[in-house]
């Protein structure tokens, strides 16, 4: 019988690799990055993390996308 944690470990490793690739892709942007401290509800943070994981990206990339969409709307 295989170790009951083997599949979990394999899934976790695959997820970690996907996240690392997304972070590397996100940090290749031409613009300089800065840190922003943000207070969210626990459920909002969880929702953002889940969305980022589903998209294979980072929370920072999602927020950046939202800011760009907002700026496009404002400019219209």
C-alpha positions as CSV (number, residue, x, y, z in Angstrom):
1,X,0.0,0.0,0.0
2,X,1.3,3.4,-0.9
3,X,1.9,6.1,1.7
4,X,-1.4,7.9,2.2
5,X,0.4,11.2,2.0
6,X,2.2,10.6,-1.4
7,X,-0.7,11.9,-3.5
8,X,-1.0,14.9,-1.2
9,X,2.7,15.6,-1.4
10,X,2.7,15.3,-5.2
11,X,-0.3,17.6,-5.5
12,X,1.3,20.1,-3.2
13,X,4.6,20.0,-5.1
14,X,2.8,20.5,-8.4
15,X,0.9,23.5,-6.9
16,X,4.1,25.0,-5.5
17,X,5.8,24.7,-8.9
18,X,2.8,26.4,-10.6
19,X,2.9,29.2,-8.1
20,X,6.6,29.7,-8.4
21,X,6.3,29.9,-12.2
22,X,3.5,32.5,-11.8
23,X,5.6,34.6,-9.4
24,X,8.6,34.5,-11.8
25,X,6.4,35.6,-14.7
26,X,4.8,38.3,-12.5
27,X,8.2,39.7,-11.5
28,X,9.4,40.1,-15.0
29,X,7.3,43.2,-15.5
30,X,9.2,46.4,-16.6
31,X,7.8,48.5,-13.7
32,X,9.5,48.7,-10.4
33,X,7.5,47.0,-7.6
34,X,6.7,48.3,-4.1
35,X,5.1,46.7,-1.1
36,X,1.6,47.6,0.1
37,X,0.2,46.6,3.5
38,X,-3.5,45.9,3.2
39,X,-6.0,44.8,5.8
40,X,-8.6,42.4,4.6
41,X,-11.1,40.1,6.1
42,X,-10.0,36.5,6.5
43,X,-12.7,35.4,4.0
44,X,-11.6,38.1,1.5
45,X,-7.9,36.9,1.8
46,X,-9.0,33.3,1.4
47,X,-11.1,34.1,-1.7
48,X,-8.1,36.0,-3.2
49,X,-5.7,33.1,-2.5
50,X,-8.2,30.6,-4.0
51,X,-8.7,32.7,-7.1
52,X,-5.0,33.2,-7.6
53,X,-4.4,29.5,-7.2
54,X,-7.1,28.6,-9.7
55,X,-5.7,31.0,-12.2
56,X,-2.1,29.9,-11.5
57,X,-1.0,33.4,-10.6
58,X,-0.4,35.6,-7.6
59,X,-2.7,37.9,-5.6
60,X,-0.5,40.8,-6.7
61,X,-1.1,40.0,-10.3
62,X,-4.9,39.9,-9.8
63,X,-4.9,43.2,-8.0
64,X,-2.7,44.7,-10.7
65,X,-5.2,43.5,-13.3
66,X,-8.1,45.1,-11.4
67,X,-6.2,48.4,-11.1
68,X,-5.6,48.4,-14.9
69,X,-9.2,47.6,-15.6
70,X,-10.3,50.4,-13.3
71,X,-8.0,52.9,-14.9
72,X,-9.3,51.9,-18.4
73,X,-12.9,52.5,-17.2
74,X,-12.0,55.9,-15.7
75,X,-10.2,57.0,-18.8
76,X,-13.2,56.3,-21.0
